[in-house]
Amino acid sequence: MRFIKLAIVCILALLITGLLQAEDRRIDKNRLRIATLNAEFLFDGIAPDGSANFEWKNSPDEAGEHIAEIAQIIKSMNADIVNLVEVENIEVLESMINNHLAGYGYKAYLVEGTDTYTRQDVAMLTRIDPENFQRWNEKGQSGSVQKSVSKNYYAKLRVNDNDITFIGLHFLAFPTRSDRIQQRQAQADAIRKLIMQVYTQNSDIVVWGDFNDYDGQCLDVQNHMPVTTVLHDIKQANASSTDDDLVSAGCIGFVPQTLRYTSWYDVDQDGYYEYPAEFSSIDHILLSPNLSQYVSSVEFYHDYDPAEVTDHYPIIVDFVFEQNAPTIESAYISALLPNPEGNERTDEVIWITNPTGHEIDIKDWLLRDKAGHELKFNSSTKIGSNKTLEIKRNGAPLSLNNNGDVIELIDKDGKVLHSVSYERALEGEILEFTQ
Protein backbone atom coordinates (compact mmCIF):
# COMPACT_ATOMS: atom_id res chain seq x y z
CA MET A 1 0.00 0.00 0.00
CA ARG A 2 2.82 2.38 0.86
CA PHE A 3 4.43 1.66 -2.52
CA ILE A 4 1.14 2.36 -4.34
CA LYS A 5 0.69 5.69 -2.56
CA LEU A 6 4.24 6.68 -3.42
CA ALA A 7 3.68 5.78 -7.08
CA ILE A 8 0.51 7.86 -7.20
CA VAL A 9 2.31 10.84 -5.68
CA CYS A 10 5.10 10.55 -8.27
CA ILE A 11 2.64 10.37 -11.16
CA LEU A 12 0.76 13.42 -9.90
CA ALA A 13 4.02 15.30 -9.52
CA LEU A 14 4.92 14.54 -13.14
CA LEU A 15 1.51 15.64 -14.33
CA ILE A 16 1.72 18.91 -12.42
CA THR A 17 5.13 19.79 -13.84
CA GLY A 18 3.98 18.88 -17.35
CA LEU A 19 6.75 16.39 -18.00
CA LEU A 20 4.54 13.57 -19.30
CA GLN A 21 4.95 13.76 -23.07
CA ALA A 22 4.14 17.39 -23.82
CA GLU A 23 2.36 17.31 -27.17
CA ASP A 24 3.53 19.21 -30.24
CA ARG A 25 0.69 19.85 -32.70
CA ARG A 26 2.67 21.85 -35.30
CA ILE A 27 2.30 20.67 -38.89
CA ASP A 28 5.94 21.45 -39.76
CA LYS A 29 8.09 20.50 -36.78
CA ASN A 30 11.17 22.23 -38.23
CA ARG A 31 9.53 25.64 -38.21
CA LEU A 32 7.95 27.81 -35.54
CA ARG A 33 5.75 30.88 -35.88
CA ILE A 34 5.00 33.07 -32.86
CA ALA A 35 2.88 36.21 -32.53
CA THR A 36 1.90 38.70 -29.85
CA LEU A 37 -1.32 40.74 -29.94
CA ASN A 38 -3.06 43.11 -27.57
CA ALA A 39 -6.64 41.96 -28.19
CA GLU A 40 -8.20 45.05 -26.51
CA PHE A 41 -10.54 43.75 -23.81
CA LEU A 42 -11.08 40.16 -24.92
CA PHE A 43 -14.01 39.89 -22.50
CA ASP A 44 -17.33 38.03 -22.55
CA GLY A 45 -19.47 41.11 -21.80
CA ILE A 46 -20.92 39.54 -18.67
CA ALA A 47 -20.50 41.33 -15.33
CA PRO A 48 -18.18 41.77 -13.57
CA ASP A 49 -16.25 43.41 -16.44
CA GLY A 50 -13.98 45.58 -14.28
CA SER A 51 -14.01 49.36 -13.77
CA ALA A 52 -12.51 50.39 -17.13
CA ASN A 53 -14.82 51.34 -20.00
CA PHE A 54 -14.90 49.71 -23.44
CA GLU A 55 -17.50 49.53 -26.19
CA TRP A 56 -18.75 45.99 -25.59
CA LYS A 57 -18.81 46.21 -21.79
CA ASN A 58 -21.89 44.47 -20.33
CA SER A 59 -22.98 43.43 -23.83
CA PRO A 60 -22.49 39.69 -24.48
CA ASP A 61 -23.56 40.00 -28.13
CA GLU A 62 -21.06 42.77 -28.95
CA ALA A 63 -18.36 41.02 -26.92
CA GLY A 64 -19.06 37.86 -28.92
CA GLU A 65 -18.56 39.77 -32.17
CA HIS A 66 -15.23 41.11 -30.88
CA ILE A 67 -14.09 37.62 -29.88
CA ALA A 68 -14.95 36.36 -33.38
CA GLU A 69 -12.96 39.21 -34.98
CA ILE A 70 -9.91 38.47 -32.83
CA ALA A 71 -10.22 34.79 -33.70
CA GLN A 72 -10.18 35.72 -37.39
CA ILE A 73 -6.89 37.60 -36.90
CA ILE A 74 -5.46 34.56 -35.13
CA LYS A 75 -6.53 32.36 -38.03
CA SER A 76 -4.93 34.72 -40.53
CA MET A 77 -1.64 34.77 -38.62
CA ASN A 78 -1.66 30.98 -38.16
CA ALA A 79 1.00 31.20 -35.46
CA ASP A 80 1.98 28.14 -33.43
CA ILE A 81 2.21 30.17 -30.22
CA VAL A 82 0.19 33.33 -29.61
CA ASN A 83 0.62 35.76 -26.72
CA LEU A 84 -2.66 37.57 -26.00
CA VAL A 85 -2.88 40.73 -23.91
CA GLU A 86 -6.02 42.14 -22.23
CA VAL A 87 -7.78 38.79 -21.73
CA GLU A 88 -10.52 38.47 -19.11
CA ASN A 89 -10.14 34.81 -18.13
CA ILE A 90 -9.43 31.29 -19.32
CA GLU A 91 -13.12 30.68 -20.01
CA VAL A 92 -13.16 33.36 -22.74
CA LEU A 93 -10.19 31.70 -24.44
CA GLU A 94 -11.67 28.22 -24.25
CA SER A 95 -14.95 29.53 -25.66
CA MET A 96 -13.06 31.20 -28.52
CA ILE A 97 -11.23 27.97 -29.30
CA ASN A 98 -14.43 25.89 -29.23
CA ASN A 99 -16.51 28.32 -31.28
CA HIS A 100 -13.99 29.78 -33.71
CA LEU A 101 -10.63 27.96 -33.61
CA ALA A 102 -11.63 24.31 -33.48
CA GLY A 103 -9.15 22.19 -35.41
CA TYR A 104 -6.34 24.74 -35.19
CA GLY A 105 -4.52 22.78 -32.49
CA TYR A 106 -4.56 25.45 -29.79
CA LYS A 107 -4.71 25.00 -26.04
CA ALA A 108 -5.20 28.01 -23.74
CA TYR A 109 -3.11 28.91 -20.70
CA LEU A 110 -3.66 31.76 -18.24
CA VAL A 111 -2.71 32.42 -14.62
CA GLU A 112 -4.94 34.96 -12.90
CA GLY A 113 -3.13 38.20 -12.15
CA THR A 114 -3.65 40.98 -9.62
CA ASP A 115 -5.16 43.78 -11.73
CA THR A 116 -8.51 44.22 -9.98
CA TYR A 117 -9.32 47.51 -11.76
CA THR A 118 -9.38 46.36 -15.40
CA ARG A 119 -9.53 42.60 -14.62
CA GLN A 120 -7.22 42.04 -17.58
CA ASP A 121 -4.60 39.29 -17.84
CA VAL A 122 -2.07 37.97 -20.35
CA ALA A 123 -2.46 34.50 -21.81
CA MET A 124 -1.05 32.01 -24.27
CA LEU A 125 -2.61 29.98 -27.07
CA THR A 126 -0.20 27.27 -28.14
CA ARG A 127 0.16 24.17 -30.28
CA ILE A 128 3.12 23.07 -28.15
CA ASP A 129 2.24 22.12 -24.59
CA PRO A 130 4.39 23.95 -22.01
CA GLU A 131 6.33 22.08 -19.37
CA ASN A 132 5.17 24.68 -16.85
CA PHE A 133 3.05 27.82 -16.82
CA GLN A 134 3.13 30.19 -13.85
CA ARG A 135 3.29 33.77 -12.56
CA TRP A 136 6.27 35.82 -11.44
CA ASN A 137 5.39 37.65 -8.25
CA GLU A 138 8.68 39.30 -7.28
CA LYS A 139 8.88 43.08 -7.08
CA GLY A 140 11.41 45.20 -8.90
CA GLN A 141 12.78 48.55 -7.80
CA SER A 142 13.43 51.92 -9.40
CA GLY A 143 14.55 54.67 -7.07
CA SER A 144 12.34 54.42 -4.01
CA VAL A 145 9.52 52.66 -5.92
CA GLN A 146 8.95 48.93 -5.57
CA LYS A 147 6.43 47.26 -7.86
CA SER A 148 5.54 43.88 -9.30
CA VAL A 149 3.95 43.12 -12.68
CA SER A 150 0.23 42.57 -12.18
CA LYS A 151 -0.22 40.86 -15.56
CA ASN A 152 2.43 38.32 -16.51
CA TYR A 153 3.29 34.66 -16.99
CA TYR A 154 6.33 32.59 -17.79
CA ALA A 155 6.26 29.22 -19.49
CA LYS A 156 8.97 26.79 -20.55
CA LEU A 157 8.49 24.92 -23.84
CA ARG A 158 10.67 22.37 -25.59
CA VAL A 159 11.02 23.34 -29.26
CA ASN A 160 13.33 21.41 -31.62
CA ASP A 161 15.83 20.47 -28.91
CA ASN A 162 15.74 24.04 -27.59
CA ASP A 163 14.36 25.00 -24.19
CA ILE A 164 12.57 28.32 -24.65
CA THR A 165 11.05 30.29 -21.80
CA PHE A 166 8.30 32.66 -22.89
CA ILE A 167 7.70 35.64 -20.62
CA GLY A 168 4.39 37.36 -21.36
CA LEU A 169 3.72 40.78 -19.84
CA HIS A 170 1.56 43.89 -19.83
CA PHE A 171 3.11 46.95 -18.17
CA LEU A 172 1.50 50.12 -16.89
CA ALA A 173 0.13 52.41 -19.59
CA PHE A 174 1.06 55.90 -20.84
CA PRO A 175 4.61 55.82 -22.25
CA THR A 176 5.42 59.50 -21.62
CA ARG A 177 3.63 60.26 -18.35
CA SER A 178 6.19 61.31 -15.75
CA ASP A 179 4.26 59.74 -12.85
CA ARG A 180 4.61 56.30 -14.49
CA ILE A 181 8.38 56.37 -15.12
CA GLN A 182 9.57 54.88 -11.83
CA GLN A 183 6.66 52.44 -11.64
CA ARG A 184 7.23 50.99 -15.09
CA GLN A 185 11.00 50.87 -14.54
CA ALA A 186 10.35 48.92 -11.34
CA GLN A 187 8.21 46.49 -13.34
CA ALA A 188 11.05 46.15 -15.83
CA ASP A 189 13.43 45.39 -12.98
CA ALA A 190 11.10 42.63 -11.80
CA ILE A 191 11.19 41.04 -15.27
CA ARG A 192 14.96 41.52 -15.40
CA LYS A 193 15.26 39.37 -12.26
CA LEU A 194 13.19 36.65 -13.90
CA ILE A 195 15.38 36.74 -17.01
CA MET A 196 18.48 36.31 -14.87
CA GLN A 197 16.91 33.28 -13.21
CA VAL A 198 15.96 31.75 -16.57
CA TYR A 199 19.49 32.19 -17.89
CA THR A 200 20.80 30.04 -15.04
CA GLN A 201 18.62 27.23 -16.41
CA ASN A 202 20.30 27.37 -19.85
CA SER A 203 17.05 28.29 -21.56
CA ASP A 204 16.52 30.60 -24.51
CA ILE A 205 14.14 33.48 -23.87
CA VAL A 206 11.25 35.28 -25.54
CA VAL A 207 9.93 38.36 -23.73
CA TRP A 208 6.78 39.63 -25.39
CA GLY A 209 3.66 41.67 -24.86
CA ASP A 210 2.51 45.24 -24.35
CA PHE A 211 5.41 47.09 -22.74
CA ASN A 212 3.58 50.43 -23.07
CA ASP A 213 6.99 51.90 -23.84
CA TYR A 214 9.26 52.74 -26.75
CA ASP A 215 12.47 51.05 -27.80
CA GLY A 216 15.23 53.63 -28.17
CA GLN A 217 17.42 51.15 -30.07
CA CYS A 218 14.75 49.98 -32.50
CA LEU A 219 12.91 53.16 -33.49
CA ASP A 220 9.31 53.05 -34.64
CA VAL A 221 7.64 54.82 -37.55
CA GLN A 222 7.70 58.18 -35.72
CA ASN A 223 11.15 57.88 -34.10
CA HIS A 224 9.66 57.86 -30.61
CA MET A 225 12.29 57.93 -27.89
CA PRO A 226 11.52 56.54 -24.43
CA VAL A 227 11.53 58.64 -21.26
CA THR A 228 12.30 55.49 -19.26
CA THR A 229 15.00 52.81 -19.27
CA VAL A 230 12.42 49.98 -19.49
CA LEU A 231 13.46 48.33 -22.78
CA HIS A 232 17.14 48.98 -22.14
CA ASP A 233 17.02 47.35 -18.70
CA ILE A 234 15.14 44.27 -19.88
CA LYS A 235 17.36 43.76 -22.91
CA GLN A 236 20.54 44.18 -20.93
CA ALA A 237 19.37 42.01 -18.00
CA ASN A 238 22.90 41.10 -16.91
CA ALA A 239 24.78 44.40 -16.75
CA SER A 240 28.15 42.64 -16.50
CA SER A 241 27.96 41.15 -20.01
CA THR A 242 26.68 42.12 -23.45
CA ASP A 243 26.85 38.59 -24.86
CA ASP A 244 23.40 37.71 -23.52
CA ASP A 245 21.60 40.98 -24.37
CA LEU A 246 18.14 40.41 -25.80
CA VAL A 247 17.42 41.47 -29.38
CA SER A 248 14.36 43.34 -30.67
CA ALA A 249 12.74 41.15 -33.31
CA GLY A 250 11.53 44.25 -35.16
CA CYS A 251 15.11 45.31 -35.87
CA ILE A 252 16.69 42.02 -36.86
CA GLY A 253 16.51 43.34 -40.42
CA PHE A 254 13.24 42.34 -42.01
CA VAL A 255 10.96 45.28 -41.24
CA PRO A 256 11.47 48.80 -42.65
CA GLN A 257 11.08 51.55 -40.08
CA THR A 258 8.05 52.87 -41.97
CA LEU A 259 6.21 49.66 -41.07
CA ARG A 260 7.24 49.50 -37.41
CA TYR A 261 4.03 50.34 -35.60
CA THR A 262 1.85 48.23 -33.31
CA SER A 263 -0.47 50.73 -31.64
CA TRP A 264 -2.98 53.34 -32.77
CA TYR A 265 -3.97 56.28 -30.56
CA ASP A 266 -6.80 58.42 -31.94
CA VAL A 267 -5.23 61.79 -31.09
CA ASP A 268 -8.03 63.96 -32.48
CA GLN A 269 -10.79 61.52 -31.43
CA ASP A 270 -12.36 61.51 -34.89
CA GLY A 271 -12.62 57.73 -35.17
CA TYR A 272 -10.24 57.53 -38.14
CA TYR A 273 -6.59 56.56 -38.11
CA GLU A 274 -3.98 58.87 -39.60
CA TYR A 275 -0.64 57.44 -40.73
CA PRO A 276 1.95 57.93 -39.37
CA ALA A 277 0.94 60.64 -36.87
CA GLU A 278 -1.25 58.39 -34.73
CA PHE A 279 0.90 55.24 -34.70
CA SER A 280 3.72 53.94 -32.52
CA SER A 281 5.37 50.72 -31.35
CA ILE A 282 4.75 49.88 -27.71
CA ASP A 283 4.36 46.10 -28.18
CA HIS A 284 7.58 44.15 -28.59
CA ILE A 285 9.13 40.72 -28.98
CA LEU A 286 12.61 40.39 -27.49
CA LEU A 287 14.75 37.33 -28.20
CA SER A 288 17.84 35.84 -26.63
CA PRO A 289 20.86 35.96 -29.00
CA ASN A 290 21.00 32.21 -29.61
CA LEU A 291 17.32 32.10 -30.54
CA SER A 292 17.57 35.12 -32.83
CA GLN A 293 19.91 33.24 -35.20
CA TYR A 294 16.99 31.01 -36.25
CA VAL A 295 14.74 33.90 -37.28
CA SER A 296 13.69 33.68 -40.93
CA SER A 297 11.17 36.53 -41.09
CA VAL A 298 9.47 39.23 -39.01
CA GLU A 299 6.19 40.95 -39.81
CA PHE A 300 4.24 43.80 -38.27
CA TYR A 301 0.79 42.63 -39.35
CA HIS A 302 -1.45 45.56 -40.41
CA ASP A 303 -4.19 43.86 -42.40
CA TYR A 304 -7.24 45.32 -40.62
CA ASP A 305 -8.72 48.62 -39.46
CA PRO A 306 -7.63 49.37 -35.85
CA ALA A 307 -10.77 51.45 -35.36
CA GLU A 308 -12.92 48.40 -36.05
CA VAL A 309 -11.21 45.48 -34.26
CA THR A 310 -8.41 46.28 -31.82
CA ASP A 311 -6.26 49.40 -31.58
CA HIS A 312 -3.12 47.27 -31.59
CA TYR A 313 -1.43 45.26 -34.33
CA PRO A 314 0.43 41.96 -33.86
CA ILE A 315 4.09 41.19 -34.42
CA ILE A 316 4.80 37.83 -36.08
CA VAL A 317 8.18 36.06 -36.00
CA ASP A 318 9.11 32.93 -37.97
CA PHE A 319 11.94 30.57 -37.00
CA VAL A 320 13.55 27.77 -39.02
CA PHE A 321 15.24 25.09 -36.91
CA GLU A 322 16.08 22.45 -39.51
CA GLN A 323 19.82 21.85 -39.61
CA ASN A 324 20.12 22.22 -43.38
CA ALA A 325 17.89 25.26 -43.67
CA PRO A 326 18.88 27.57 -46.53
CA THR A 327 20.81 30.62 -45.45
CA ILE A 328 19.78 34.07 -46.61
CA GLU A 329 22.62 35.36 -48.77
CA SER A 330 21.28 38.49 -50.39
CA ALA A 331 18.98 41.51 -50.18
CA TYR A 332 15.31 41.52 -51.13
CA ILE A 333 12.41 43.91 -51.80
CA SER A 334 10.67 44.31 -48.44
CA ALA A 335 8.07 47.00 -49.23
CA LEU A 336 6.65 49.26 -51.93
CA LEU A 337 4.76 52.56 -51.91
CA PRO A 338 3.24 52.66 -55.43
CA ASN A 339 0.59 55.31 -54.80
CA PRO A 340 2.03 58.11 -52.62
CA GLU A 341 -0.01 61.11 -51.59
CA GLY A 342 2.45 63.40 -53.37
CA ASN A 343 3.97 63.36 -56.86
CA GLU A 344 4.22 59.79 -58.14
CA ARG A 345 7.20 60.51 -60.42
CA THR A 346 9.28 61.56 -57.42
CA ASP A 347 7.62 60.10 -54.28
CA GLU A 348 7.10 56.43 -55.14
CA VAL A 349 9.27 54.37 -52.77
CA ILE A 350 10.92 50.95 -52.79
CA TRP A 351 12.55 49.48 -49.69
CA ILE A 352 15.37 46.93 -50.00
CA THR A 353 16.34 44.96 -46.91
CA ASN A 354 19.67 43.24 -46.21
CA PRO A 355 18.93 40.42 -43.73
CA THR A 356 22.47 39.01 -43.84
CA GLY A 357 25.24 39.28 -41.32
CA HIS A 358 27.40 41.38 -43.63
CA GLU A 359 27.25 44.63 -45.58
CA ILE A 360 26.08 44.49 -49.21
CA ASP A 361 27.09 46.93 -51.97
CA ILE A 362 24.39 47.05 -54.66
CA LYS A 363 26.48 49.00 -57.20
CA ASP A 364 25.42 48.01 -60.76
CA TRP A 365 22.28 46.29 -59.45
CA LEU A 366 18.93 47.45 -60.79
CA LEU A 367 15.21 47.44 -60.16
CA ARG A 368 12.92 46.69 -63.11
CA ASP A 369 9.16 46.97 -63.56
CA LYS A 370 6.88 44.77 -65.68
CA ALA A 371 7.16 47.15 -68.65
CA GLY A 372 10.96 46.85 -68.59
CA HIS A 373 11.69 50.30 -67.17
CA GLU A 374 14.70 50.34 -64.86
CA LEU A 375 16.27 52.14 -61.93
CA LYS A 376 20.00 51.35 -61.84
CA PHE A 377 22.48 51.91 -59.03
CA ASN A 378 25.47 53.29 -60.93
CA SER A 379 27.57 54.20 -57.90
CA SER A 380 28.49 52.44 -54.68
CA THR A 381 25.33 52.01 -52.56
CA LYS A 382 25.84 50.04 -49.40
CA ILE A 383 23.22 48.42 -47.18
CA GLY A 384 24.48 47.50 -43.72
CA SER A 385 23.90 44.16 -42.04
CA ASN A 386 20.25 43.84 -40.96
CA LYS A 387 19.46 47.27 -42.41
CA THR A 388 16.88 48.57 -44.89
CA LEU A 389 17.52 51.07 -47.69
CA GLU A 390 14.74 53.46 -48.72
CA ILE A 391 14.79 54.34 -52.43
CA LYS A 392 12.65 57.15 -53.85
CA ARG A 393 11.85 57.15 -57.55
CA ASN A 394 13.00 60.77 -58.05
CA GLY A 395 12.07 60.78 -61.74
CA ALA A 396 13.60 57.40 -62.66
CA PRO A 397 12.03 55.56 -65.66
CA LEU A 398 10.91 52.67 -63.41
CA SER A 399 7.38 53.24 -62.13
CA LEU A 400 5.10 51.42 -59.70
CA ASN A 401 1.74 51.03 -61.43
CA ASN A 402 -1.16 51.78 -59.09
CA ASN A 403 -3.26 49.07 -60.75
CA GLY A 404 -0.70 46.33 -60.26
CA ASP A 405 2.85 45.57 -61.33
CA VAL A 406 5.80 43.20 -61.05
CA ILE A 407 9.06 44.57 -59.61
CA GLU A 408 12.34 42.67 -59.85
CA LEU A 409 15.64 43.15 -58.01
CA ILE A 410 18.52 42.14 -60.29
CA ASP A 411 22.22 41.88 -59.41
CA LYS A 412 25.17 43.03 -61.53
CA ASP A 413 25.36 39.61 -63.25
CA GLY A 414 21.75 39.84 -64.43
CA LYS A 415 20.39 37.35 -61.90
CA VAL A 416 16.90 38.06 -60.57
CA LEU A 417 17.37 37.94 -56.80
CA HIS A 418 13.81 38.77 -55.83
CA SER A 419 10.54 39.42 -57.61
CA VAL A 420 7.33 40.78 -56.07
CA SER A 421 3.90 41.45 -57.55
CA TYR A 422 0.73 43.18 -56.47
CA GLU A 423 -2.71 43.83 -57.95
CA ARG A 424 -3.72 47.26 -56.68
CA ALA A 425 -2.38 49.95 -54.37
CA LEU A 426 -4.51 52.48 -52.52
CA GLU A 427 -3.24 56.01 -51.94
CA GLY A 428 -0.66 56.01 -49.16
CA GLU A 429 -0.74 52.21 -48.85
CA ILE A 430 2.58 50.49 -48.14
CA LEU A 431 2.75 46.95 -49.48
CA GLU A 432 4.89 44.55 -47.43
CA PHE A 433 6.78 41.52 -48.75
CA THR A 434 9.01 38.76 -47.36
CA GLN A 435 11.83 36.96 -49.07
Secondary structure as UniProt FT lines:
FT   HELIX           2..17
FT   TURN            29..30
FT   STRAND          31..42
FT   TURN            55..58
FT   HELIX           60..77
FT   STRAND          81..87
FT   HELIX           90..100
FT   TURN            102..103
FT   STRAND          107..110
FT   TURN            116..118
FT   STRAND          121..126
FT   STRAND          132..134
FT   STRAND          140..142
FT   TURN            143..144
FT   STRAND          145..147
FT   STRAND          151..159
FT   TURN            160..161
FT   STRAND          162..170
FT   TURN            175..176
FT   HELIX           178..180
FT   HELIX           181..199
FT   TURN            200..202
FT   STRAND          204..210
FT   TURN            221..222
FT   HELIX           230..236
FT   TURN            239..240
FT   TURN            243..244
FT   STRAND          247..248
FT   HELIX           249..251
FT   HELIX           257..259
FT   STRAND          263..264
FT   TURN            267..268
FT   TURN            275..278
FT   STRAND          279..280
FT   STRAND          283..287
FT   HELIX           289..292
FT   TURN            293..294
FT   STRAND          295..300
FT   TURN            306..308
FT   STRAND          315..320
FT   TURN            323..324
FT   STRAND          332..337
FT   HELIX           344..347
FT   STRAND          349..354
FT   STRAND          360..361
FT   TURN            363..364
FT   STRAND          366..368
FT   TURN            370..371
FT   STRAND          374..376
FT   STRAND          382..383
FT   TURN            385..386
FT   STRAND          387..392
FT   TURN            394..395
FT   TURN            402..403
FT   STRAND          405..410
FT   TURN            412..413
FT   STRAND          416..422
FT   TURN            427..428
FT   STRAND          431..432
//
